[in-house]
Amino acid sequence: MIGLFFLLALLALLCVLAPAVWSPRRSEISGLADAAESSRLWYQQRLEALAAEEIDSAQRAELADELATVLLAEYPDELPDADAASPVSGSGRFRPANVLLLLGTCLVILAVGLYAQLGSYGATKIQGAQEILALDPEDNGDALRNWQSRLGEWLVSEPQDAQSWYLLGHAHLKLGEFSLASSAFQQAHEFADSDVSVKFYWLQARYLEKQGVLDKLSRRLAEDILAVDSNNPQVLEMLAVAAISEGDAALAITMLNRTLNSEQRPERIQATVDALGALRSAYAQQGAAAFGVEVNVAMLSSDDKTPTGVVFVVARPVGGGMPYAVVRRPSWLLPFSVTLDDLVSMSGTRLLSQADGFEVLVRLSTNGLAQGEAGDWQWISQPLTSGGSAKRQRLQARLSPPI
């Protein structure tokens, strides 16, 4: 945009300077006119000198005719008249110099109008602001504050610039100014309310500002994010922590279990699994636990080398079908214990406690995919029923390599 503006301005400047720089015909005619004027002056001076000489009138007339003859011989009648032959003569409105000047003026107006419509005079001040996303608050604090100032000044005149509000929010967030960050992301959300990343960072700023408390607006933002990214681990953890602080162990178990669907960092996985164990104990002590199946998963022989992959523990209709409940764990956690119940159901409309019959499949997938493939290690239980009982069942699953 700026390049196009300057290109038009350059063309306008060339149109204005062209008549002065490139006009050979005018220079030629100007030189001829100057020569003719000099000759006329010389002729006039000779006539004046002739009048002062003491000769008779007949001789004076004869000499005057000779001088006129010389002048006409040097500059005949076809000598271009300065006004008639000049390319800028005639109607002043259509002289080439005026036309070029008018064209240059139009180009300037076009350039300014185009830049005003599609660009902004102050845009250069915030070019490169995306570096905020990569700046470290400890090492680049001064740079972050500089960008804060520049973006703030820019947004005074351009309050609808969603990207600048978004970048300003990141600058505030990195500097620990959570309230200001929340306000900036809120402004960005007004002009980009479908952008999930704006929703996420607005939620994060509000979460930090309110020290882990999720109000009605924050929960709505979390729901919007999960509707697009159902296993977003950060949002799920926020909901889990909020549930724990509110004493809702059931919701905390559901949220934390879902984080393991995408979490890859071993230390986070281990911490989450430990937290789930503690929450399960607290949930059981509350007496609120409904029907469930505790599955202890191990290798058939301790001598077997555990392949790298993901272990899926699934409660499904007998013989296969849409699962009622699913839990996944990395194979390096083996042996481990998980519980299949309504808290890990795939859908709120297909609860495990309401299933007439089901079986438990334990499968170790070396490629980490939910769909089974040849070469997977697996174990399948006998058919089970819930029977509407609250009694918990226990299974010992022993994985073995395919035959």
N, C-alpha and C positions, 0 to 999 in steps of 0.2 A: 504493500500500500504506500509506504513512504517512498519507495523507489519510483512508483508510477507518478506520484506527486512531483518529485524532482525532475523526472523526465519531461513532463508537461511544462514545468517552469523553465527548463532549459530551452525547449522549443520556442517558448514565448520570447525569451531573451534573444535568441538567434533572429527571430522575426524583427525585433526592434533594432538590432545592430546591423542587419543585412544591408539596408540602404546606405549606411555610412561606410561599411567595409567594402562592399562590392557594388560599384556603380561606374563602370568604365565609360559609358556613353556620356554621362553627365560630366565627367572629368574632361573628356575630349572637347565637348561643346564649350565648357567653361574656359578651356585654354584658347580656343578659337575666338571666343568673345573678348578675352583679355587682349589678344593680339590686334583684333580689329579696333578696339578702343585706343590702344597705343598708337596705331596708325592714324586714327582720326585726330588725336592730340597733336601728333607730328605735323599733319596736314594743316591744322589750325595755326600752329606756331609758325609754319612757313608762310602762310597767308599774312599773318600779322607782321612778320619781318618784311615781306614784299611790299606791304602798304607803307612801311617806313622808308623804303628806298626812294631816291629822287629820280624816277623815270617817268616817261609820259604814260598816259592812261592806256594807250594801245599796247605798249610793251607789257604793262602790268597785267592786262586781261589775258594776253597770250601766255605769260608765265603761269597764271592761275589755271588756265585750261590744261597746260602741260602737267601741273601737279595733280589735278583731278584725274588725268589719264593714268598716271603712275599708280595712284591709289586704287583705281578700279581694276587695273591690271593685276595687282597683288591680291585684292579681295573682290572678286566678281560678284554679280548679283545672286548667284546660287549659294553664297555664304549663308549657312543656317542662321536663322534668327533665334536668339537665345530663348525667347518665349515660345516661338512656334515649334522649334525642333526639340526642345527639352522633353525628356520622358516624363517629367513631372508637370508638364504644362497642361493646358486644357482645364477640365473640371477638376477642382481640387479634391473632390470626394473620391475620384477614381484614379488618382496618381498612385503608382506602385508603392511608394514609400508609405502613403497613408493606408493602403490596403494591408501592407505588412504590419504596420503599427496596430491596426484594428484587429488583425488576426492574432497578434501577440497578446493583446488585451483580452481577447476571448479565451485564449489558452490559459492565461493566468486565472480568469474567473472560473473556467472549467476545473482547473487543478485544485483551487481552493474549495470549490463546491463539492468535488468528489472526495477530497480528504475530510471535509466536514461531515459528509454523509457516512463514509465507511471507515474513517480513522479518527484519530484524536491527537491534538497537538501535544498533549502531555504523556502520550503512550510510551515514548522513549524512556521516561523516568523509571518505569517499572519493567522494562525489558530485562529478562533474566531472573525474574522473581521466583521462578520455579526452583531455583537452587535452595530455597528455604527448606524444601522437602529432604534435602541431603545434608543440611547443616547440623552440626552437633552443638547442643546448647552449652556444653562445657568449654569447647574449643572455639566456638564461633558466636559467642553471645553478642559481641558488638555488631557483627554482621546481621544477626537476627533483629536487633533493635533498630538498625539502620533501615532494614526492609519494613519494619513496623511503621516507622515514620513516613517513608515514601509511599507505602500502600495507603496509609491513613490519609495523606494529602490527596492522593489520586481519587480515593473513594468519596471525598467531599464533592467532587465535580462529577463523578461517575458512580453513583450509588447503586446502580443496577448491574454492576460487573460482578457476576457470581464467582468467577474464577479468582478475582482479587480478594473477595471476602474469604474464600476457601483458603487461599495462601496466607492471608492475615491470621485466620484462625489457627493454622499450623504454627505460625510464629509465636502466637500467644501460648499455645499448648506446650511448645517446647521450652518456653521460658517459665512455665508453671503458673501462668496467669489464666486459670481455668474459667473464671467468670467471663473475662474478655473473650476467651476462645469460644465459649458457648454462644455469646452474642454474635460473634463473627460468623460461626457456622450456621446460626439461625438465619442471619441475613442471606447467606449463600443458599440456604434451603428454600427461601422465599422465591428465588429465581431459578432454582434447579431442584424442585421437590421430588423428582424421580431418580435423582442420582443417589445410589446406595452408599457410595463412599462419603458423601456429605452427611447422610443420615448417621453413618457409623461414627464419624469423628464428632458430630454434634452430641451423639449419645455418650461417647467417651468423655467429652468435656463436661457434660452434665453429671456423669457418674463420679468423676473426680472432684467436681465442684461441691457435690452434695455428700462426698465421702462415703460412697458405696450405697447410698439410698436411691432406689429407683421410684420416681413418682409416676403419675399417670402418663405424662407426656413421654417420659423415658421408656416406659413399657410399650407404648404405642410405637415408638421408633424401633425398639427391639423386635417387635412383631413384624414391622415392615421389612426389616433386614432379613429376618429368618424366612419370610415368605419368598425371598429371592435366593438366599443362601442358607438353607436349612441347617447346615452343620457348621456355621460360623463359630469357631471355638471361643473367640473373645466375648461375643454376645452371650453365648451359652454359659460361660463362666460368670459373667455379670449377673445373669438371672439366677444361677446357682448360689452365688454368694449372697444375693439379696434374699433368696429363699431360706438360706441357713440362718441369716440374721433375724428372719421373721419366724423361725421355728418350723418351717415347712420342709421337713426332711424328704417327703415324697417328691416334691417338685425339684428339690436339689439333686436327688438321685437321678431323676429323668434327664435333667439338663447336663449333669456331669457325664452320664453314660453316653450322651450324644457327642460330647466333645471328643471322645475316643474314636469316633468315626473318621476323623481327619487329622488328629494330632500325631506328629511324627517324632517329636523330641523325647528321648527315653526318660529324662529326668521329670518332664511334665506328665508323661504317661504314668510313671511310678507314683508320683504324688497324687494324681487323680484316682488311681486304683486304691491307694491307701485311704483317701478321703471317702471313697465309696464304701469301703469296708466299715469305717467308723459310722457313716450315715446309716448303713444297713442295720448295724447293731442298735443304734438309737431308735430307728424306725420299728424294729422288732420289740424293743422295750416299751414302746408306746402302746403296744397291743393293736396297732392299726394294720399290721401286715395281713394281706389277704392270701388267697391261694397262690402258691409258687413252687418252682422246682429248683432245688439247689444242685448244680452240676459241678462235680470235681473232675477237672480235666488233667490228664497226665499222659505220658508216653507208655506204650505197652511194656517196654523194657527200658531200664535206666541206661542200658548200654547203647541204645539207639541214638544216633546223632540227630539232634533236632534241626530240621531244615528251616531256612529263613523264610518267613511268610507271615500270614495272618490267620488266626484261628477264629472261625465263626461258630457260635453256639446258637442254634436255631430251634424254635418250637414251631412246628408246621403241621398241617393236616397229614394224616397217615398216608404214606406213599408219595407225598410231595404236594406242592401247591403254595399259595400265598402265605408267607409266614405270619404267625401271630405275634411273635416276639423274637428279637435278635440282639445278641451281644457279640462284639468283636474285640479281640485282644491280640497284640503282637505275640508271635511264637516264642520270643525270648523270655516271656513271663512264665512259661510252663515250668512246673505244674501250677495251676491256679484254680480258684473256685469262683463261679458266677451264679447269679440267681435270675431265673426267667420268671417274670410275673407281669402284672398289668403296668408296672412302672416303666418297663422297657418294651411295651407293646408297639407294634408298627403303626397302629391306628387306634384312635379312641373309639372307633365303632367295631373293632375286632379284638376284643380283650381276651387274653389267654384264659381268664377265669370263667369265661362264658363259652369256651370251646367244648363241644361234645366229646371229641377225641383228638389226640395229637400225638406226635412223636418228636423226639429230640435228636437233631442231627448235629454232630460236631465234625467240622471239616477244617483241615489245615490247607490253605491255598498258598502255593508257593509264589504265585504272581499277585496275590493280594486282592483278586477280584471275587465278587460275591458269587458269580456263576461258576458252578463246578466244572472241572476239567479232568481229563485222564492224568493220573499221576498224583492227584490229591490224596492226602491221608484223611481217613474219616472213620466215624463210629456212629451207629444209629441205635437208638433205644427201642424197646418194645413199646407197643401202643399204650398210651396213658390216657386217663380221664381226670377231669377236675371234679365232676360230680357235685359241683356247688359247695365242696368242702373247703374249709379254711386251712386244712391240714397241709403242711409243707412236705414235699417229697424230695428224696435225695437220690442222685444217680452218680455212679462211678464210671466216667467215660475214659476209655483207654484207646488212644490213637495208635494206629499201626500203618505201615507203608502199604501201598497197593500190592496185590499179589500178581 
